[in-house]
Amino acid sequence: MNNNYSLDELNSKLKYLKLLANQYPTISKASSEIINLESILNLPKGTEHFLSDIHGEYEPFVHVLKNGSGVIRRKIDELFTNTMRDSEKKALATLVYYPKDKMELVKKNEKNMEDYYRISIYRLVELCKYCSSKYTRSKVRKLLPEDYSYVIEELLHEHRKSEHKEEYYVSLVETIINLGQAEDFIVSISTAIQRLVVDRLHIVGDIYDRGPRPDVIVDWLMNHHCVDIQWGNHDILWMGAAAGEKTCIANALRISSRYANLDIIEDVYGINLLPLATFAMKIYGNDPCTEFMPKIDSEEFNINEMPLTAKMHKAISIIQFKLEGEIISNHPEYEMEHRLLLDKIDYKKGLITIKGKQYTLKDSNFPTIDPEKPYELTSEEAEIMEKLVKSFRGSEKLQKHINFMFSKGSIYLKYNGNLLIHGGVPLNEDGSFMGMKLKGVMYRGKALLDKMESLVREAYFENDVEKRKYGVDLFWYLWTGKCSSLFGKDDMTTFERYFIEDKESHIENKNPYFNLREDMEVLKRIFDEFDMDFDEDHIINGHVPVKYKKGEKPVKANGKVFVIDGGFSRAYQSKTGMAGYTLIYNSRTLQLVAHEPFTSKEDAVENERDIISSSVLVEHKLERRMIKDTNDGEQLAEKVEDLKKLLAAYKIGLIKEK
């Protein structure tokens, strides 16, 4: 028997092999594909790019995406070491990042634009060729922008020493310029370079909240050629809101109010906030709502809108606390009864008792709370929430974005020897896996994360209200519960931060994971739980900002754990002292990149100011990691095996060639 496949073995897969034969109907076609795939398996793996905790800060995100965390500039330095001045390298890098803007700027001073186009095209072709050198022609072709894919492909495979084709290649460039297509061509080849330097993009959570435009970030990701997302707690909050979970909706609105970012709700996602604004003015018209004044981090915010935003902020916060009381009471398995605080308030004296200690409230104006039934919404509050549920579920753009988050996302991902998880694996103090009952069954470790993901997926896509109820509530638990791998704390002390001065009441204890992930014995247990190689693999987390200016390091456990939330969000940068970490993983090295704050796109174009980044080589492998050593390689190897079985079936006549 050919290839040592028994007749029984081939017959057991005959139905599948016949389907495969429709795609490869002859021996020669099947053989050709085997040759192609086995060759691909022996190419170096592509570069992976890891980002986390973007928090709506779209401008620095887009810039880091365009420059590949400095990879493009490094490629330019390598390729043009002895042939270009540093100023020319900076100009070329800026052209790759922002081709349209850069060319508009050049036009103001450049007298001979044809020369500029000609020189730029030749340089970009060389750079594109260099960036594509470890890919097959087929893969490069798929990454090229459609409009100029043929021309770019021809230029990439030119043979400068061939006198037969030299005039042909020169003619291609001159024709592009003469037809007035140089600018469009430069945009296309710059886009191709951006795509080629990063084979796969990993977003390790928290696209949403705080920053102004998470929607722009999602739109960019939707257009990316290869991306995956590990959900963060802020993402799951918006996913729950899109699913119509009222407590998630209230939280999302509260955070948007807190950071003066209601535009994302109203203008971007088209959700009507007029009922909430009208209600807030009516109920809190004479209340200064001092503790609810928004945190302004943008010069674009209209200062005159602050009083109304503060009133809306307070109104939705009180609604949130009431809704949380209901969801906690309905789910004793959440073990969150200690977060029921509205019934612990002495409304006449303005005092609250928490864990046996009495505190004076900073704000004791609660006109919508009935002390006898503190968690019951008023009829107006209930009506507002029903309208908001309808608006969130009916927002076409929001639903499109959240569908994408589900299609490309997961709670965790194990990929090419890295476990990507936004927060961490919930642990007890002794390092054992924290357990939680879901629908009466106890889950721990990987099984807990898998079950939680399964339940929220089911809830989002299920139409039956009763069937989806349990999973919909779980969205909120993943946002704030102690067994959530996305949250990673025992409590979220939101109420205390608004109403109690004493910071002792604000304490939120991190899950033991964040200390124990440096304990090799505990770490080995986590690696085993996720079937990972303790000697070779890594865990990549985000979620907790690395306080760089206090000497905290993002590399932990002797290089087995990386924390790449260094502070993309401007709200964190005063604490962290820098503007985020990203990670680059190519076929030989793991490099951690630390970024300085991004100024603006205009500054980046006019002054050719890139984000100042410092790269630290974390790990270097003597042998390059090839595609055969990756997750994609495993799938390709399986396909090769199936094709070899098809070939054997053809050769013995079990399946006839077409």
N, C-alpha and C positions, 0 to 999 in steps of 0.2 A: 504494500500500500504506500502511495506517495506521501512523503512527509510524516510517515509513521501514524497516520490517522486511520483508525479502524473503521470498517463499514458501519458498525453500530454507532460510533461516535459521530460520523457524518449524518447518518439517518436521524439521530436525535436532534440535530440542528437543521434538518432539511428545510423546514418551513421558512426559517430565517434566511438560510442560504439562497433560497429561491427569490426572496425579496431583494437580497443583496445582488443577485444576478441581474435584476432589472437595471441596476446602476452600473454594473460591470458585466456586460453581456457576452464578452469573449475572453479567452485565455490571455490574449495580448493586453486587453484593457485592465484586467485584474493584475497581471504581472507588472504592468507599467505603474499602477497605483502602489503596489508593494514596494517597488524600487523607489518611488517618490517618498513614501512615508518612512521607509527605513533610512533614507538619506536625511530627512528632516529630523529624525530622532538623534542624529549625531551632530546637529548644529548646537551652538551655545544657547542656553536659555535666554529669553528676553529680559529686559530691565523692568523691575516692578517698582512702583512709586507708592509710598504709604503716607496718607495725610489723616489728621484727626482733629475733631473739635473746631470746626470752621466757624460755627455760630453766626451764620449770616454775613460774615465779612467777605463779600464777594470780590472786592478789588484785589486784596492780597492773594486770595484763593486763585483767581484767574491768572494773576501774574506767576504764581508758583507753578500753576498748571502749564503755562506757556513756556516757562524756562526750565521745566523739569527739575526743580530744586537745584538749579545751577548746572545740570548735565549738559545743556546746550552750550553754555559758555566754556565748559571744560572741553567739549568736542572741538570748538573753534580754536581754543588754545593749543590743543594737540595737533590739529590739522595744519594750522597756519603759524606754527611756532616761529619759523625763520623768514616768513614772507609777508607778515603784516605787523604794523605798529599796534600798540595796545589801544590807541584811540580808534583805529580801524576795526579792531576786534569788538570793541564796545559798540561801535556803530552797526556792525553786522549783526551782533546779538540783538540789538534793539529792533533792527529791521525784521528779524525772524519773529520776535515777540509781537510787534505792533506794525506790520508792514504798511497798512494804509496810512496810519497816523505819521509814521516816519517819513514816508514818501511825500506827504503833504508839506511836512516841515522842510524837507530837502529842497523842494521846488522854490521856496522863498529866496534861496541864496545860490542854488546851483544854476550855472549858465548853460551847461550842456547836459541836459537830462538823458539824452540818448547814450552818452558815455557812461553816465551813472547807472542806467538800466543794464547796459552791456556788462560792465564790471560786476554789478550785483548779481546778475543772472549766473555768470560763470562761477562766482564764489558760492552762491547758493547751491548750484548743481554739485560742486565738489563736496560741500558740506552734506548735502542730501545723500550723495553716494557713500560717504564715510559712515553716516548714521545707519544706512541700510545694509552695510556690508555683511552682517551676520544673519540676514533673513533670506529666504528663498525669493525668487522673482515673483512667484505667485502671491506670497504674502505682501510683498512691497506693493504689488499692483492693487491689492485690495485696500491698502491704506492711502493710496493716492487720491486726491480730489478728482471727481469725475471729469470736470471740464477740460483739464489739461493732462489727464493720466497718460495718454499715448505719447505726447511730446516729452513729458518728464521722463517716462520710461526709456524712450530713445536716447535722451541725453545722459541718463544714468549709466547706460550700457555702451556709451561711445568708446571707441578705441583710438586714443589720440595719435598713436603711432601708425595707424592705418591710413596711408595716403589715399586709398580708394574712397574713404568716407569722410575725410576731413572737411571737404567743401560742403558736404551734406549737413554736418553738424553745425558749421558756421552759418549756413543758410537758415537752419531752424531758428537760431537765435536772432539773426537779422530780420527774418520775416516776422517774428513775434514783435520786434520793436517797430518795424515799418507799418505793421497793421494797427499800431496803437494798443496792443494787448500786453505790453510789458508789465504794467501795474497789476493787472489781473493775474498774470502768470506768476509774478513775484509773491502775491498773496497765496496762490495755490501751492507753490513749492515751499513756502514758509510753513503753511499748514501741514504739509507732508512731513517736514522735519520735526515739527512738534509731535506728530503722531508716532514717528519712527523712534524717537529717543526713549519713549516709555511704552512697553508692550502691554502692561496691565496696571491699572490704577486701583488702589485699595483705599476706601474711605472708612476709617475705623471709628465712625460714629459722630453724632451731634453736628448735623448740618443746620438745624433750626435754632431759633431763639437768640435774643440779645442783639445781634447785628441786624442791619437794615433789610437785606435782600436774600434770604435763603432760596427764594424762588429762582433767582438768577443762577445760583449754584446748581440747583436741580436741573435747570434747563441745560447748563453746560454739561452736566453728567449724562443727561439723556442723549447728547450728541457725541459723547466720547465713544471711541471704537471698542474699548474693553474695560469695564469697570465692575467692581462689586462694592457693596456697602454693608458694614456691620452696624446695626442700629445702635444709636446712643439713647440715653434716657430722654433727651429733648426731642429726638426723632419719634420715639414711641409715643410721646405725649401728643404730637401732631397727628400721628397715625390713628391714635384713639379718638382724637377730635374729629378726624375725617370719617371715622366709623360711627360717629354720633354719640359717643360716650360723654355725658354731660359734665362730669368732673374734669375730664381732660380738656373739654372746650373752655370751661371756666379758668383752668390753670393757664392754658395757652393765651387767653385774653388778658389774664392778670399779668403775665410776664411781658406781653406786648405793651401793655399800659405802663408797666414799671420802667421799661426802657424806651418809652416814647416812640413806639414802633407800631402804632395801630394801622399805619398805611398798608402794611403787609396783609392785614385782615380785610380792610375795606377796599382799597384801591387795586391790590394785586389779585386777591382771591374773591373779590366781589361780595363779601359778606356784610349785610346791612347791620350797622351798629347804632342806627338812629333810635330804635326802641330802648337800648341800654343807655344811651346818652340822655334821652328824655327822662327816663326813670331816675338816673343819677342826679340830674339837675333838680328834679322834683323832691327827691328824698334828702339829698345832701346839699341843697342850694345854699344854706347858711353855714354849712360845715366847711372849715378851711381845708380839711383832709390833709393836714400837714405831713403826716407819716406816709402819705400816698403820693406825694409829689414825684413825678417821674425823674429817673436818672437820665440826664441829657448828655449825650456824647456826640452830638452833631450840631453844627452851626445852622443846618437847614431847618431845624425844628422851630416852629413859630412859638415864641415865648408866651404869646397871648392864649395859646391853647392849653397851657399848663393847668389852670384851675379846673377846666372841664375834664381833662385827662385824669387828674387826681380824683375827681368825684367818680368817674367811671371805674377807675382803679379800685377804689374802696368798695363800690357797689358789687363788682364782680368778685372781689376777694371774700366778702361776706357770703355771697351765694356759694362760692367754692367751699368755704368751711362747712356750710350746711350740707352740701351735697356729699362731702367727704364723710360726714357723720352717718349719712344714710348707707353709703357703700361699705363702711366699716362694720356697721350693725348687721348688714346682710351677709357678711363673709367672716365668720369667726375664725376661719382657717388663716386669715391674713394676720391675726394676732396683733391688731393695731388699736385695741380698745383704749390704750393710754393716749391716743391722739384725739379722743373725744374731749374737746376743751370747752365748747360753748356752754355745756351744763355745769362747768366748774367756776363760772363767773358769778360774782355777786354784783348784779346790774345796778343796784341802788348805790353801793359804795364804790364801784369802779375797781374791784379787786378780783383776782383770780388765784386759785390754789392749784399748784401743779407739784406732784410728788411730795405732798405734805408741806410745801413752802408757799407762802402767800406773796403775791406781787401786786403792785399798783399798776393799773393799765395807763399807758400814755394817751390813749384815746378811748373814751367810754361812751361814745355816742353810737348806739345801736338801735335806730328807730325801726328796723325791720325784724328784729329778733323778739320773739315771744319767750320770756324766761321760762314759761311752763312747757313750751314746745320749741326749744332753741334750734332744732335742726329742720324745722318745717319751713319750706319756702312760702312766702306770701303769694297770693294769687297773681300779682304782677310779676314777681320773680319767676314763678313757674311758667307764665306765658312767655316771658323773655327767653327762657331756656328752650322752650319748645320751638320758638322762631329761630333761635341760633342753631339748634340741631338740624332743622330743615335747611338752613343756609349752608352749614358746613357740609352736610351730605349732598347738597345740590350744587356745590361749587365745582364746576367742570374742571377748572384748572387745578384746584386742590386735589380732586379725585385722580386726575391724570398723574400728578406728582406722587401721590401716595401709592397708586398702582405701580409706578416705577420703583418706589422704595421696597415694595413687596417683591417685585420681579427680580430685582438685582440684590436684594438684601437678605439678611439673616441675623440671628442673635450672635452667632459666632461663625467663623470660617477656618477650616484647616486647609492650608494651601501651600504647597512647595516647602513643607517643613516648618511652617509658621502657623501658630494658633492666634488668630486675630479676634480679639474680644474687647469691646469698648471699656467696660469697667473691670470685671474680674470674675473669678469663680467663687461663689459665696461659701465661706468657711466658718466653722466654729472656732473658738479660742484655742482648742487643742489641735487644730489643723485638719480635723475631719470635715467632710462635706456637709454643709447645712442642708437640712431637709425641710420639705413643705408638702402638705397634703393638697392635692388637686383632684377634685371630684372623688374624694374619699381614698385616694391612693397616695402613698408617700413616695416622693421622688427626691433624688440627691444628685449632685455632680452633673455630668453630661446629660443624664436622663432628665433632670429637672429643666435644664435649658431647652432640650429638645421638645419636651411636653409643653412648656410655656409658648414656644414658637408655634407649635402645632395648633394650640388653642386660639391664639390671636389671629393666625391666618384663617382658621375656620370661621372665626367671628366676623372678620372683615368681609369675607366673600359669601357668607351664608345670608340668605334673605329672611328666613324664618326668625321672628323676633325672639321667641322662647329659646330656640336652639343657640342663638348667638349671644344671649344675655351673659352667660358665665364668662365667655372669652372676652366680651367687650369690657367687662369690669376689670379683667386682668390687664388691659392696657394701662389703666391707672395704677395698678399694683406695680407693674414693671417700672413705672415712673418714680415710685416713692417707697416701695416695700423692701424690707430687710433681706429677703431672699432673691431680690432682683440682681442679676449680674450686670445690669445697666446702671443701677443706682449706687450700690455698694456702700450704703450707710444704714444705721439702725433707725434713724428718724430724719424727717425733713421738717425743721422747726420754723415753718413759714409764719404761723400765727405769732409765735414768740418774737420774731424779728420785727414784726410790725407794731406789736402792742406792749412789749416789755423792755424796759431799759437795761435791766441786769443781763449782761452777756453770758452769764453762767447758764441761763435758760436757753441760749441759742445753740448750745453745743450739739453737734451731730457727729456721732462716733463712726469712724470708718470701719468697714468690715475687716476682720482679722486678716483677710487675704492680702491687704496692702502692706502689712508688715511681714506676714509669713511667706510672701512670694520670694523672699531672699533666704528662706530656710530651705536648704537643699533637700532635706528629707520630705518636707511638705511639697516642694516643687516637683520632686520625682513622682509623688503620688498623683499630682495633677497631670503630669506628662503621661503617666500610665493610663489614667482615666480617659484621656483623649487619644490613646494609642500613638504616642509621639516618641521619637528617639531622643532620649535625655542627653546624649552626647552631641547631637548634631542640630536639633531643632530649637525653636525660640517661641516665646510668647510676646505678642505685641499688643499693648494696651494704650488707651487714651484716657479721657475722663478727668483725671486729677492733674491740674496744672503743676508743672515742674518749676519749683521756686529757684530758678537759676541764680538770681542775685544773692540768695542765701546759701549758695554752695551745693544745692541739691543736684544730683546727677540723673540723667534720663536712662542710663545703662545700669541695670541692677542684676543681682544674682550671678556675678561673674560673666555677664554677657548673655545670659539665657533669657532675660526679660528686658524689653525696651518700652519706655513710656514716651509717647510722641505728642502728648498735649503740652506744648510749651507756652501756649497763650496766643493763638490766632486772634481770639476775641480781645478787642481794645479794653473791655472792662477788666480783663485779667492782667494786662501788661504792666501795670504799676506794681503788681504783686510778684510777677515772674521776672521782670527785668529784661524781657526779650519778646519776640513775636512768633514763637512756634518752632516746633521740631518737625522735620519730616525724615523719612527713611528711604534710602535708595538701595535696591538689592539687584545687582547684575550677576553675570555668570561666575564672577570671581570674588566679589566683595559685598559686604554690608556696610553702608556708610550712613552715619547719622548726621543730618544737616541742621544746624541752628540758624535761625533767621532773625535779622534785625527788623524793626517795624517798617512797614511799607508806607511811603509818603502818599503818592497818587500816581495814576496813570499818566497824567500830564507831565509830572516830574520825570517819570521813567522814560518818556519819549523825548522831551525837550532837552533834558540834561543827561540822557542815556544812563540814568541811575537805576541800576538793578538792585534788587533786595540784597543787602550785604549778608552773605551766608558763610558760615565756617563749617567745614566738613571734617568729621572725625571718622577715621577708618576703624570700624568696630571689629570686623572679622575679614580675614583674607584666606581664601582657599588656594592651595597649591595647584589642585586640579580644577579646571573649569567645570561648572555644573552644566550638563547638557540637557536638551529637551527630554531625552529618555529618562532623566532623573526627576522629572516634574510630574505634577498631576495631569497636565495635558499629554505628556509623554506616555503615561499609563494608558490613557484612552486610545492614543494612536497605536500603541503596541497591541492593544486588544483588537483594534480594527485590522492590523496586519495579520494577526492570528486568524481572524475570521476570513480574511481574503485568501490566506493560504489553504484554509479548509475548502473555500469555494473553488480554488484552483485544483485541489485534489478531486473534488466532486466532478469538475469538468473533465479531468483526465481519465477518470474511470467510467464516464458516461452516466453518472448518477443525475447530473444536470446537463442539458444540452446547450451548446453555444447558440446564440441568436444571430 
